[in-house]
């Protein structure tokens, strides 16, 4: 699995929305439910985890990124 987002880099809400529409990743935000309310707002990737596992009809492994409002 290749790294999609770079830790320490800022992304706009619009960029993040575009990335998650194309990649199977999980975003965790300290900004509660306001992650995509302003597409021009900037978010910094704080860290990421390779080991997020989703159990459902099919077992998946996803990369999870933690982002915070800049």
Biopython code that builds the backbone (N, CA, C, O; Angstrom):
import numpy as np
from Bio.PDB.StructureBuilder import StructureBuilder

atoms = [
    (1, "UNK", "N", (0.842, -1.173, 0.000)),
    (1, "UNK", "CA", (0.000, 0.000, 0.000)),
    (1, "UNK", "C", (0.895, 1.247, 0.000)),
    (1, "UNK", "O", (1.773, 1.379, 0.853)),
    (2, "UNK", "N", (0.676, 2.146, -0.941)),
    (2, "UNK", "CA", (1.480, 3.361, -1.000)),
    (2, "UNK", "C", (0.881, 4.433, -0.107)),
    (2, "UNK", "O", (-0.322, 4.445, 0.155)),
    (3, "UNK", "N", (1.730, 5.323, 0.351)),
    (3, "UNK", "CA", (1.267, 6.402, 1.212)),
    (3, "UNK", "C", (0.591, 7.462, 0.361)),
    (3, "UNK", "O", (1.199, 7.976, -0.578)),
    (4, "UNK", "N", (-0.646, 7.797, 0.668)),
    (4, "UNK", "CA", (-1.434, 8.733, -0.113)),
    (4, "UNK", "C", (-1.227, 10.166, 0.346)),
    (4, "UNK", "O", (-1.045, 11.057, -0.484)),
    (5, "UNK", "N", (-1.252, 10.406, 1.645)),
    (5, "UNK", "CA", (-1.076, 11.744, 2.208)),
    (5, "UNK", "C", (0.257, 11.819, 2.938)),
    (5, "UNK", "O", (0.703, 10.840, 3.536)),
    (6, "UNK", "N", (0.885, 12.979, 2.886)),
    (6, "UNK", "CA", (2.200, 13.150, 3.510)),
    (6, "UNK", "C", (2.061, 13.799, 4.887)),
    (6, "UNK", "O", (1.496, 14.888, 4.991)),
    (7, "UNK", "N", (2.559, 13.161, 5.937)),
    (7, "UNK", "CA", (2.540, 13.767, 7.265)),
    (7, "UNK", "C", (3.302, 15.095, 7.258)),
    (7, "UNK", "O", (4.375, 15.207, 6.665)),
    (8, "UNK", "N", (2.723, 16.103, 7.932)),
    (8, "UNK", "CA", (3.324, 17.423, 7.997)),
    (8, "UNK", "C", (2.889, 18.355, 6.882)),
    (8, "UNK", "O", (3.126, 19.560, 6.958)),
    (9, "UNK", "N", (2.261, 17.824, 5.857)),
    (9, "UNK", "CA", (1.806, 18.644, 4.735)),
    (9, "UNK", "C", (0.379, 19.122, 4.969)),
    (9, "UNK", "O", (-0.431, 18.424, 5.579)),
    (10, "UNK", "N", (0.081, 20.326, 4.474)),
    (10, "UNK", "CA", (-1.274, 20.872, 4.543)),
    (10, "UNK", "C", (-2.040, 20.538, 3.274)),
    (10, "UNK", "O", (-1.482, 20.534, 2.177)),
    (11, "UNK", "N", (-3.334, 20.255, 3.442)),
    (11, "UNK", "CA", (-4.234, 19.995, 2.327)),
    (11, "UNK", "C", (-5.501, 20.801, 2.538)),
    (11, "UNK", "O", (-5.932, 20.988, 3.676)),
    (12, "UNK", "N", (-6.099, 21.277, 1.469)),
    (12, "UNK", "CA", (-7.387, 21.960, 1.587)),
    (12, "UNK", "C", (-8.486, 20.910, 1.758)),
    (12, "UNK", "O", (-8.297, 19.736, 1.438)),
    (13, "UNK", "N", (-9.616, 21.346, 2.260)),
    (13, "UNK", "CA", (-10.754, 20.440, 2.393)),
    (13, "UNK", "C", (-11.137, 19.831, 1.057)),
    (13, "UNK", "O", (-11.509, 18.660, 0.984)),
    (14, "UNK", "N", (-11.047, 20.627, 0.002)),
    (14, "UNK", "CA", (-11.372, 20.144, -1.343)),
    (14, "UNK", "C", (-10.405, 19.055, -1.791)),
    (14, "UNK", "O", (-10.824, 18.058, -2.379)),
    (15, "UNK", "N", (-9.107, 19.239, -1.518)),
    (15, "UNK", "CA", (-8.114, 18.217, -1.875)),
    (15, "UNK", "C", (-8.385, 16.912, -1.121)),
    (15, "UNK", "O", (-8.323, 15.829, -1.703)),
    (16, "UNK", "N", (-8.683, 17.020, 0.166)),
    (16, "UNK", "CA", (-8.958, 15.812, 0.962)),
    (16, "UNK", "C", (-10.204, 15.093, 0.453)),
    (16, "UNK", "O", (-10.229, 13.867, 0.352)),
    (17, "UNK", "N", (-11.224, 15.865, 0.137)),
    (17, "UNK", "CA", (-12.466, 15.273, -0.380)),
    (17, "UNK", "C", (-12.205, 14.527, -1.688)),
    (17, "UNK", "O", (-12.746, 13.444, -1.911)),
    (18, "UNK", "N", (-11.383, 15.107, -2.540)),
    (18, "UNK", "CA", (-11.037, 14.479, -3.809)),
    (18, "UNK", "C", (-10.240, 13.191, -3.593)),
    (18, "UNK", "O", (-10.493, 12.181, -4.250)),
    (19, "UNK", "N", (-9.283, 13.233, -2.674)),
    (19, "UNK", "CA", (-8.446, 12.057, -2.396)),
    (19, "UNK", "C", (-9.272, 10.903, -1.842)),
    (19, "UNK", "O", (-9.109, 9.765, -2.281)),
    (20, "UNK", "N", (-10.167, 11.181, -0.874)),
    (20, "UNK", "CA", (-10.934, 10.069, -0.304)),
    (20, "UNK", "C", (-11.992, 9.531, -1.258)),
    (20, "UNK", "O", (-12.497, 8.424, -1.068)),
    (21, "UNK", "N", (-12.330, 10.312, -2.285)),
    (21, "UNK", "CA", (-13.268, 9.784, -3.281)),
    (21, "UNK", "C", (-12.579, 8.778, -4.208)),
    (21, "UNK", "O", (-13.238, 7.969, -4.861)),
    (22, "UNK", "N", (-11.237, 8.841, -4.256)),
    (22, "UNK", "CA", (-10.476, 7.962, -5.151)),
    (22, "UNK", "C", (-9.728, 6.854, -4.407)),
    (22, "UNK", "O", (-9.433, 5.810, -4.988)),
    (23, "UNK", "N", (-9.425, 7.071, -3.143)),
    (23, "UNK", "CA", (-8.627, 6.132, -2.364)),
    (23, "UNK", "C", (-9.451, 5.565, -1.214)),
    (23, "UNK", "O", (-10.325, 6.248, -0.680)),
    (24, "UNK", "N", (-9.185, 4.353, -0.840)),
    (24, "UNK", "CA", (-9.887, 3.706, 0.268)),
    (24, "UNK", "C", (-9.111, 3.963, 1.566)),
    (24, "UNK", "O", (-8.392, 3.095, 2.060)),
    (25, "UNK", "N", (-9.276, 5.181, 2.106)),
    (25, "UNK", "CA", (-8.588, 5.583, 3.329)),
    (25, "UNK", "C", (-9.604, 6.117, 4.328)),
    (25, "UNK", "O", (-10.758, 6.374, 3.985)),
    (26, "UNK", "N", (-9.163, 6.276, 5.556)),
    (26, "UNK", "CA", (-9.999, 6.800, 6.623)),
    (26, "UNK", "C", (-9.348, 8.075, 7.148)),
    (26, "UNK", "O", (-8.150, 8.089, 7.430)),
    (27, "UNK", "N", (-10.140, 9.158, 7.284)),
    (27, "UNK", "CA", (-9.651, 10.397, 7.870)),
    (27, "UNK", "C", (-10.240, 10.559, 9.257)),
    (27, "UNK", "O", (-11.446, 10.405, 9.452)),
    (28, "UNK", "N", (-9.386, 10.870, 10.219)),
    (28, "UNK", "CA", (-9.807, 11.181, 11.582)),
    (28, "UNK", "C", (-9.458, 12.637, 11.816)),
    (28, "UNK", "O", (-8.305, 13.032, 11.645)),
    (29, "UNK", "N", (-10.446, 13.449, 12.208)),
    (29, "UNK", "CA", (-10.227, 14.877, 12.336)),
    (29, "UNK", "C", (-10.518, 15.370, 13.742)),
    (29, "UNK", "O", (-11.475, 14.933, 14.381)),
    (30, "UNK", "N", (-9.679, 16.291, 14.218)),
    (30, "UNK", "CA", (-9.920, 16.929, 15.509)),
    (30, "UNK", "C", (-10.955, 18.044, 15.369)),
    (30, "UNK", "O", (-11.294, 18.702, 16.353)),
    (31, "UNK", "N", (-11.449, 18.255, 14.169)),
    (31, "UNK", "CA", (-12.395, 19.328, 13.882)),
    (31, "UNK", "C", (-13.841, 18.835, 13.891)),
    (31, "UNK", "O", (-14.709, 19.443, 13.264)),
    (32, "UNK", "N", (-14.097, 17.754, 14.589)),
    (32, "UNK", "CA", (-15.423, 17.151, 14.728)),
    (32, "UNK", "C", (-16.074, 16.930, 13.376)),
    (32, "UNK", "O", (-15.457, 16.345, 12.486)),
    (33, "UNK", "N", (-17.305, 17.384, 13.202)),
    (33, "UNK", "CA", (-18.041, 17.109, 11.965)),
    (33, "UNK", "C", (-17.911, 18.229, 10.933)),
    (33, "UNK", "O", (-18.708, 18.290, 9.997)),
    (34, "UNK", "N", (-16.937, 19.105, 11.079)),
    (34, "UNK", "CA", (-16.790, 20.242, 10.172)),
    (34, "UNK", "C", (-15.706, 20.030, 9.121)),
    (34, "UNK", "O", (-15.239, 20.999, 8.520)),
    (35, "UNK", "N", (-15.304, 18.810, 8.891)),
    (35, "UNK", "CA", (-14.180, 18.533, 7.991)),
    (35, "UNK", "C", (-14.404, 19.067, 6.586)),
    (35, "UNK", "O", (-13.476, 19.619, 5.996)),
    (36, "UNK", "N", (-15.596, 18.924, 6.031)),
    (36, "UNK", "CA", (-15.831, 19.359, 4.654)),
    (36, "UNK", "C", (-16.814, 20.516, 4.556)),
    (36, "UNK", "O", (-17.403, 20.730, 3.496)),
    (37, "UNK", "N", (-17.005, 21.265, 5.631)),
    (37, "UNK", "CA", (-17.949, 22.388, 5.585)),
    (37, "UNK", "C", (-17.385, 23.589, 4.834)),
    (37, "UNK", "O", (-18.151, 24.379, 4.283)),
    (38, "UNK", "N", (-16.070, 23.742, 4.801)),
    (38, "UNK", "CA", (-15.421, 24.837, 4.080)),
    (38, "UNK", "C", (-14.305, 24.234, 3.238)),
    (38, "UNK", "O", (-13.263, 23.839, 3.762)),
    (39, "UNK", "N", (-14.532, 24.165, 1.928)),
    (39, "UNK", "CA", (-13.580, 23.471, 1.057)),
    (39, "UNK", "C", (-12.220, 24.153, 0.980)),
    (39, "UNK", "O", (-11.238, 23.527, 0.582)),
    (40, "UNK", "N", (-12.149, 25.426, 1.354)),
    (40, "UNK", "CA", (-10.862, 26.127, 1.287)),
    (40, "UNK", "C", (-10.078, 26.036, 2.596)),
    (40, "UNK", "O", (-8.912, 26.429, 2.644)),
    (41, "UNK", "N", (-10.705, 25.521, 3.660)),
    (41, "UNK", "CA", (-10.009, 25.399, 4.946)),
    (41, "UNK", "C", (-8.846, 24.422, 4.806)),
    (41, "UNK", "O", (-8.954, 23.406, 4.121)),
    (42, "UNK", "N", (-7.741, 24.740, 5.460)),
    (42, "UNK", "CA", (-6.537, 23.909, 5.398)),
    (42, "UNK", "C", (-6.475, 22.949, 6.585)),
    (42, "UNK", "O", (-6.845, 23.290, 7.709)),
    (43, "UNK", "N", (-5.997, 21.748, 6.299)),
    (43, "UNK", "CA", (-5.792, 20.719, 7.320)),
    (43, "UNK", "C", (-4.383, 20.164, 7.178)),
    (43, "UNK", "O", (-3.887, 19.993, 6.065)),
    (44, "UNK", "N", (-3.749, 19.887, 8.289)),
    (44, "UNK", "CA", (-2.409, 19.300, 8.300)),
    (44, "UNK", "C", (-2.528, 17.827, 8.683)),
    (44, "UNK", "O", (-3.248, 17.470, 9.616)),
    (45, "UNK", "N", (-1.820, 16.991, 7.958)),
    (45, "UNK", "CA", (-1.752, 15.576, 8.302)),
    (45, "UNK", "C", (-0.773, 15.440, 9.461)),
    (45, "UNK", "O", (0.419, 15.711, 9.311)),
    (46, "UNK", "N", (-1.279, 15.020, 10.615)),
    (46, "UNK", "CA", (-0.463, 14.907, 11.820)),
    (46, "UNK", "C", (0.274, 13.578, 11.851)),
    (46, "UNK", "O", (1.473, 13.536, 12.129)),
    (47, "UNK", "N", (-0.431, 12.502, 11.569)),
    (47, "UNK", "CA", (0.177, 11.174, 11.563)),
    (47, "UNK", "C", (-0.726, 10.209, 10.804)),
    (47, "UNK", "O", (-1.801, 10.582, 10.334)),
    (48, "UNK", "N", (-0.280, 8.981, 10.694)),
    (48, "UNK", "CA", (-1.074, 7.969, 10.003)),
    (48, "UNK", "C", (-0.802, 6.607, 10.622)),
    (48, "UNK", "O", (0.220, 6.389, 11.273)),
    (49, "UNK", "N", (-1.737, 5.703, 10.403)),
    (49, "UNK", "CA", (-1.640, 4.331, 10.897)),
    (49, "UNK", "C", (-1.962, 3.377, 9.769)),
    (49, "UNK", "O", (-2.927, 3.568, 9.030)),
    (50, "UNK", "N", (-1.157, 2.366, 9.647)),
    (50, "UNK", "CA", (-1.367, 1.357, 8.607)),
    (50, "UNK", "C", (-2.374, 0.302, 9.049)),
    (50, "UNK", "O", (-2.983, -0.357, 8.205)),
    (51, "UNK", "N", (-2.557, 0.134, 10.335)),
    (51, "UNK", "CA", (-3.273, -1.023, 10.835)),
    (51, "UNK", "C", (-4.736, -0.863, 11.164)),
    (51, "UNK", "O", (-5.223, -1.535, 12.072)),
    (52, "UNK", "N", (-5.466, -0.003, 10.470)),
    (52, "UNK", "CA", (-6.903, 0.079, 10.700)),
    (52, "UNK", "C", (-7.562, -1.077, 9.961)),
    (52, "UNK", "O", (-7.363, -1.246, 8.758)),
    (53, "UNK", "N", (-8.340, -1.865, 10.677)),
    (53, "UNK", "CA", (-9.013, -3.015, 10.064)),
    (53, "UNK", "C", (-10.520, -2.847, 10.188)),
    (53, "UNK", "O", (-11.029, -2.540, 11.266)),
    (54, "UNK", "N", (-11.219, -3.045, 9.104)),
    (54, "UNK", "CA", (-12.673, -2.909, 9.060)),
    (54, "UNK", "C", (-13.292, -4.294, 8.879)),
    (54, "UNK", "O", (-12.955, -5.017, 7.941)),
    (55, "UNK", "N", (-14.188, -4.648, 9.771)),
    (55, "UNK", "CA", (-14.881, -5.932, 9.675)),
    (55, "UNK", "C", (-16.295, -5.684, 9.179)),
    (55, "UNK", "O", (-17.007, -4.844, 9.728)),
    (56, "UNK", "N", (-16.685, -6.370, 8.198)),
    (56, "UNK", "CA", (-18.012, -6.253, 7.625)),
    (56, "UNK", "C", (-18.240, -7.470, 6.757)),
    (56, "UNK", "O", (-17.737, -8.556, 7.045)),
    (57, "UNK", "N", (-19.004, -7.281, 5.688)),
    (57, "UNK", "CA", (-19.207, -8.406, 4.768)),
    (57, "UNK", "C", (-17.882, -8.943, 4.221)),
    (57, "UNK", "O", (-17.743, -10.137, 3.954)),
    (58, "UNK", "N", (-16.899, -8.023, 4.058)),
    (58, "UNK", "CA", (-15.567, -8.454, 3.639)),
    (58, "UNK", "C", (-14.547, -7.749, 4.524)),
    (58, "UNK", "O", (-14.741, -6.596, 4.909)),
    (59, "UNK", "N", (-13.474, -8.438, 4.839)),
    (59, "UNK", "CA", (-12.420, -7.907, 5.704)),
    (59, "UNK", "C", (-11.530, -6.962, 4.905)),
    (59, "UNK", "O", (-11.076, -7.313, 3.816)),
    (60, "UNK", "N", (-11.274, -5.759, 5.439)),
    (60, "UNK", "CA", (-10.447, -4.779, 4.742)),
    (60, "UNK", "C", (-9.387, -4.215, 5.674)),
    (60, "UNK", "O", (-9.586, -4.143, 6.887)),
    (61, "UNK", "N", (-8.275, -3.822, 5.106)),
    (61, "UNK", "CA", (-7.261, -3.077, 5.825)),
    (61, "UNK", "C", (-7.146, -1.717, 5.160)),
    (61, "UNK", "O", (-6.988, -1.627, 3.942)),
    (62, "UNK", "N", (-7.226, -0.665, 5.952)),
    (62, "UNK", "CA", (-7.154, 0.693, 5.420)),
    (62, "UNK", "C", (-6.076, 1.475, 6.147)),
    (62, "UNK", "O", (-5.752, 1.195, 7.301)),
    (63, "UNK", "N", (-5.535, 2.446, 5.461)),
    (63, "UNK", "CA", (-4.637, 3.399, 6.101)),
    (63, "UNK", "C", (-5.514, 4.500, 6.704)),
    (63, "UNK", "O", (-6.429, 5.003, 6.051)),
    (64, "UNK", "N", (-5.229, 4.863, 7.943)),
    (64, "UNK", "CA", (-5.974, 5.917, 8.635)),
    (64, "UNK", "C", (-5.055, 7.108, 8.856)),
    (64, "UNK", "O", (-3.927, 6.956, 9.326)),
    (65, "UNK", "N", (-5.547, 8.299, 8.513)),
    (65, "UNK", "CA", (-4.782, 9.539, 8.678)),
    (65, "UNK", "C", (-5.461, 10.423, 9.709)),
    (65, "UNK", "O", (-6.686, 10.545, 9.721)),
    (66, "UNK", "N", (-4.669, 11.037, 10.568)),
    (66, "UNK", "CA", (-5.178, 12.007, 11.530)),
    (66, "UNK", "C", (-4.851, 13.388, 10.985)),
    (66, "UNK", "O", (-3.694, 13.697, 10.701)),
    (67, "UNK", "N", (-5.892, 14.223, 10.840)),
    (67, "UNK", "CA", (-5.709, 15.578, 10.338)),
    (67, "UNK", "C", (-6.238, 16.565, 11.366)),
    (67, "UNK", "O", (-7.154, 16.254, 12.129)),
    (68, "UNK", "N", (-5.653, 17.759, 11.380)),
    (68, "UNK", "CA", (-6.131, 18.816, 12.271)),
    (68, "UNK", "C", (-6.232, 20.117, 11.492)),
    (68, "UNK", "O", (-5.483, 20.353, 10.543)),
    (69, "UNK", "N", (-7.165, 20.950, 11.906)),
    (69, "UNK", "CA", (-7.373, 22.241, 11.258)),
    (69, "UNK", "C", (-6.147, 23.120, 11.487)),
    (69, "UNK", "O", (-5.611, 23.176, 12.593)),
    (70, "UNK", "N", (-5.708, 23.807, 10.430)),
    (70, "UNK", "CA", (-4.551, 24.700, 10.537)),
    (70, "UNK", "C", (-5.034, 26.092, 10.885)),
    (70, "UNK", "O", (-4.225, 27.010, 11.025)),
]
sb = StructureBuilder()
sb.init_structure("model")
sb.init_model(0)
sb.init_chain("A")
sb.init_seg("    ")
for serial, (resi, resn, name, xyz) in enumerate(atoms, 1):
    if name == "N":
        sb.init_residue(resn, " ", resi, " ")
    sb.init_atom(name, np.array(xyz, "f"), 0.0, 1.0, " ", f" {name:<3s}", serial, name[0])
structure = sb.get_structure()
